[in-house]
Amino acid sequence: MAVTYAWRGEFADEELDALHAEGFGHRAGRTAWRERVGRHSLGWVCAREDGVLTGFVNVAWDGGAHAFLLDTVVARHRRSLGVGTALVGTAAEQARAAGCAWLHVDFEERLAPFYFGACGFRGTAAGLIAL
């Protein structure tokens, strides 16, 4: 079964809520995803297999040179099969096409092999304040 990728692809809030809950280990909520990404994002990438949402990444930005990956998630049954790498690759291509010069991501240490190895990010110094 082929996975397709769509920049600014269509999705329902409920299906992204379910995928996000599976991927990040929380209960599905009632997040207004369409409204959120429509207001704050350069774009997003949806991965679908037979019409089912199997992956997603949000590309937020500063309106200029910097884009930021958020909410990268792949359904359990499609992990380690290249779906996440293709999501990030599509996001990078589209951010570049929009004139961005930098694509940022932060992640848990366990995901370093994915972002540094599979996706080609390099390490940088960064800071974080828990609010």
C-alpha positions as CSV (number, residue, x, y, z in Angstrom):
1,M,0.0,0.0,0.0
2,A,1.4,3.4,-1.0
3,V,1.7,6.3,1.3
4,T,1.0,9.7,-0.2
5,Y,2.2,13.0,1.1
6,A,0.4,16.3,0.8
7,W,1.6,19.8,1.7
8,R,-1.2,21.7,3.4
9,G,-3.3,18.5,3.0
10,E,-6.8,18.1,4.2
11,F,-7.5,16.5,7.6
12,A,-10.3,16.5,10.2
13,D,-9.5,17.6,13.7
14,E,-10.7,14.3,15.1
15,E,-8.4,12.2,13.0
16,L,-5.3,14.3,13.9
17,D,-6.4,14.2,17.5
18,A,-6.4,10.4,17.4
19,L,-3.1,10.2,15.6
20,H,-1.5,12.8,18.0
21,A,-2.8,10.9,21.1
22,E,-1.4,7.6,19.8
23,G,1.9,9.1,19.0
24,F,2.4,11.2,22.1
25,G,0.7,8.9,24.6
26,H,-2.2,10.9,25.8
27,R,-6.0,10.8,25.5
28,A,-7.5,12.2,22.4
29,G,-9.0,15.7,23.0
30,R,-10.9,18.2,21.0
31,T,-8.2,20.3,19.6
32,A,-9.1,22.7,16.9
33,W,-6.1,21.7,14.8
34,R,-7.4,23.2,11.5
35,E,-7.9,26.6,13.1
36,R,-4.5,26.4,14.9
37,V,-2.4,25.5,11.9
38,G,-4.3,27.8,9.6
39,R,-3.6,30.7,11.9
40,H,0.0,30.0,13.0
41,S,1.7,27.8,10.4
42,L,3.5,28.1,7.2
43,G,2.0,24.7,6.4
44,W,1.9,21.1,7.3
45,V,2.4,17.7,5.7
46,C,-0.1,14.9,5.9
47,A,0.8,11.3,5.1
48,R,-2.1,9.0,4.1
49,E,-2.4,5.4,3.4
50,D,-5.6,4.2,1.7
51,G,-7.2,7.5,2.8
52,V,-6.2,7.1,6.5
53,L,-4.1,9.7,8.1
54,T,-0.9,7.9,9.1
55,G,1.5,10.8,9.6
56,F,1.7,14.5,10.2
57,V,4.1,17.3,10.8
58,N,3.4,21.0,11.4
59,V,5.7,23.7,10.1
60,A,5.4,26.9,12.1
61,W,7.4,29.9,11.2
62,D,8.4,33.5,12.1
63,G,7.1,34.9,8.8
64,G,10.7,35.2,7.5
65,A,13.8,33.0,7.4
66,H,13.0,30.5,10.2
67,A,10.7,27.5,10.1
68,F,10.1,25.1,13.0
69,L,8.9,21.5,13.0
70,L,6.2,20.7,15.6
71,D,4.1,17.7,16.3
72,T,5.9,15.2,14.0
73,V,3.9,12.0,14.4
74,V,3.6,8.7,12.6
75,A,1.1,5.9,13.3
76,R,2.7,3.0,15.1
77,H,2.2,0.5,12.3
78,R,4.1,2.8,9.8
79,R,7.1,3.7,12.0
80,S,10.6,2.8,10.9
81,L,9.4,2.5,7.3
82,G,10.5,6.0,6.1
83,V,7.2,7.8,6.6
84,G,8.6,10.2,9.2
85,T,11.7,10.9,7.0
86,A,9.4,11.6,4.0
87,L,7.2,13.9,6.1
88,V,10.3,15.9,7.3
89,G,11.8,16.0,3.8
90,T,8.6,17.3,2.3
91,A,8.4,20.0,5.1
92,A,12.0,21.0,4.4
93,E,11.4,21.3,0.6
94,Q,8.3,23.4,1.1
95,A,9.9,25.7,3.8
96,R,12.8,26.2,1.4
97,A,10.4,27.0,-1.5
98,A,8.7,29.6,0.8
99,G,12.0,31.4,1.2
100,C,13.0,30.0,4.6
101,A,16.7,29.7,5.2
102,W,16.6,27.6,8.4
103,L,14.5,24.7,9.7
104,H,14.6,24.1,13.4
105,V,13.5,21.2,15.5
106,D,13.7,20.2,19.1
107,F,13.2,16.7,20.3
108,E,13.7,14.1,23.1
109,E,17.2,12.5,23.1
110,R,15.8,9.2,22.1
111,L,14.8,10.7,18.7
112,A,18.4,12.0,17.9
113,P,19.1,9.1,15.5
114,F,16.0,10.0,13.5
115,Y,16.5,13.7,13.3
116,F,20.3,13.7,13.0
117,G,20.7,10.4,11.0
118,A,17.6,10.0,8.9
119,C,16.6,13.6,8.4
120,G,20.0,15.3,8.2
121,F,19.7,17.9,11.0
122,R,22.9,18.9,12.8
123,G,23.3,19.7,16.5
124,T,23.2,23.3,17.7
125,A,23.2,25.0,21.0
126,A,19.8,25.9,22.2
127,G,18.0,26.9,25.4
128,L,14.6,26.1,26.9
129,I,12.6,27.4,29.8
130,A,9.7,25.3,31.1
131,L,6.7,27.5,31.5
